[in-house]
């Protein structure tokens, strides 16, 4: 069994622990474990540790699946990028966002050169004073509207592109949220009841190893564990290898495999398949006239996250959609207080609000950054057309929208494409999609009315 630099085992003899600590203090290189390179992660800052280490906050971190890819072009899924582990130059890597949910991290002084080299969406939209403004906000009893500062000037074209919130699926989002609250009383109860216990590091590694074996990709993806993430998981490219970093505070017993289906079974395998297609790369995509991969990409991954759950509620996608919709018309503090009807934990509400308000300097003004609505948007479009989508081909073609599948079929290179294990039994797959529809109080008649042919 391999542990990282922060691991402490109460069941290990003291002499063994001392030897391991000595070895870890001398080595910063990765340790091989059954096909996984497990890299030590820097621990959270003292102020962040206090907010994460105890009580309900530690139990109720935002359960988003922000997925990021690095400089390897076939893994790139959007224009967003930033730097992870910037406190350690040896582990510095470039991140690429999978879709619309960037991880809001603290800016580091050591990151200045990286930021200046590349005008990246995620870096540009990440407030440099988020911790200072957070403290002011909580001291004010949630009345202060943060005044965010940014490392780079805001791109007006980007802000305009994502400045308009949609209310098209607001009714469905609210219904999903209220369905969960009516059944469980609160999201916190839902999370603990259906998510199960938080897993130890060894349990997480064991689950990851088993899942990699299911997808026949053992040794292809590096796995890291940390407590210094605000999303549930982040995928990067470090040292030219895809690297999955998992948040220990969000790894729950019954939800971890869904996260792996999201990250590995969807984003990673579709990226691998895309690399061998003739439309791989931005210029080739233009030549084929492809639609953007989103909302299909994140919609599909989000469905796979809950695919085999007994209670596959689409809570996170619905709350992100609602939060952006409300942010467009109200201030940060009003948005924060409005979310209390759905989430009790102030730390979690803060995270949702920062995501919805990122890009703004004066958050006392109405305004939003609308990319987070892509999850529910993609889910509803896929559920609406699930009977006519060839999911095998959709996965095999790589990073394409479902609308482009049939048009691309004659040009596809399918000989060595890879399908996730949960798509082998398509009868079972469709059964679970229908179950997701029913559990979230949706119907085919309603979806057809929302999205007519």
Buried (B, 14 or more C-beta within 10 A) or exposed (E): EBBBBBBEBEEBEEEEBEEBEEEBEEEEEBBEBBBBBBBBBBBBEEEBEEBBEEEEBBBBBBBBBBBBBBBBBBBBBBEBBBBBBBBBEEBBBBBBBBBBBBBBBBBBEEBEEBBEEEBBBBBBBBBBBBBBBBEBBBEEEBEBBBBBEBBBEEBEEBBEEBBEBBEBBBEBBBBBBBBBBEBBEBBBBBBBEBBEEBBBBEBBBBBBBEBBEBBEBBEBBBBBBBBBBBBBBBBBBBEEBBBBBBBBBBBBBBBBBBBBBBBBBBBBBBBBBBBBBEBBBEEEBEEBEBEBBBBBBBBBBBBBBBBBBEBBBBBBBBBBBBBBBBBBEBBBBBBBBBBEEBBBBBBBBBBBBBBBBBBBBEBBEBBBBBBBBBBBBBBBBBBBBBEEBBBBBBBBBBBBBBEBBEEBEEEBBEEEBBBBEBBEEEEEBEEBBBBBBEBBEBEEEBBEEBBEE
